[in-house]
Amino acid sequence: MKLSQFRFKLPIEQIAQFPTPYPEDARMIVLHRSTGEIEHKGVRDLPEFFDEGDLFVFNDTKVFPARLYAQKEKTLANIEIFLLRELNHDLRYWDVIVDPARKIRIGNKLFLDEENTIVAEVIDNTTSRGRTIRFLTDYDNSEFVDRLYEKGNTPLPKYIHRPMSEEVQAEYDKIFPDYPVTRMDEDRYQSIFADKVGAVAAPAACLHFSKQLLKRMEIKGIEHEFLTSHMSLGNFKTIDVEDLTKHKMDSEQIFVRKELVDAVNNAHSAEKHVCAVGTEIMRALEHVAGTEGQLKVYEGWTNKFIFPPYDFAVADSFFVNLYDSQSSQLMMVAAFGGYEKVMHAYEVAVEEGYRFGDYGDAMLIID
């Protein structure tokens, strides 16, 4: 398929800038892929579509405060440092993205505070905006990362852009009275399952789940297990080739443990439904699936790119957010739900005013 086939018009005002007051308050468009029927529900209605013994697969990755702000030596130019992954703990080497990149060259030093307790030295170029940096500090290794994260900020996607005008502030205050916006992001741009540190983007579909919703699922006998997929910025990477077979996904680190393998294989044996919660979960499941959908324990990386046509082997239902035009996530959703049915559902979602993006509304695809 071609990139242009996944283009649709999304009004900018439908890109969610704030979460709903409570996670399960989000709307949910339901697509029955066998018939193309569409229902309009809320996330709180999710349990009614599943039965005892059905299995949800969640992501237990934890987002770390990856966005740092620094000043370049001598010029004092303001520089954003976006941490991607730690390369060497002892040497304090990290892969990062810097912005504006044109100002940053090998050998430059970037100061994270006036006291110079942590200084970033650029030691290599990786991509047009990518750099390898070495952090210089007197902190020992056991304390360094904690101090680094204290200086970091919640890594919200760039499309969440909030110039806090009086109108926007009034809107925010109405939704979240007495709740500072920075604190709100620290809490809500993190799922309740967050445990394994390593993501630079939130597993958006998991953000809809609260303890109350999980309790209702538990009462009904719906089971769940966890997979770790450390979300990377590849989720927001623009696809710039018309021929989708030429697109290369960025790699993400995944951990598939025995508990999940046993739960999925048992659900298949009992002919129960398996619901993948989020595109990164679906990608990881498909990466490790055998020929008959049986999983295996795995620790490593995946850059699997899924677009139509594709035969899925593990999950038979899919709970996801609503994604932007020409995004890799939309392509995977279309592969699962059927291209024409999903693109029609997206047209309906736009017409009905659904909210898109990480803080937006949800979509459930079932048979």
Secondary structure, DSSP 4 states (H G I P E B T S, - for coil): -BGGGG-----GGGB-SS--SSGGGSEEEEEETTT--EEEEEGGGGGGG--TT-EEEEE-EEE---EEEEEETTT--EEEEEEEEEEETTTTEEEEEEESGGG--TT-EEESSTT-SEEEEEEEE-SSSEEEEEEEESS-HHHHHHHHHHH-B----TT------HHHHHHHHHHSTT--HHHHHHHHSS-TT--EEEESS--GGGGG--HHHHHHHHHTT-EEEEEEE---GGGGPPP--SBGGG--PPPEEEEE-HHHHHHHHHHHHTT--EEEESHHHHHHHHHH--TTS----EEEEE-----SS---SS-SEEEEE---TT-HHHHHHHHHH-HHHHHHHHHHHHHTT--BSTTS-EEEEE-
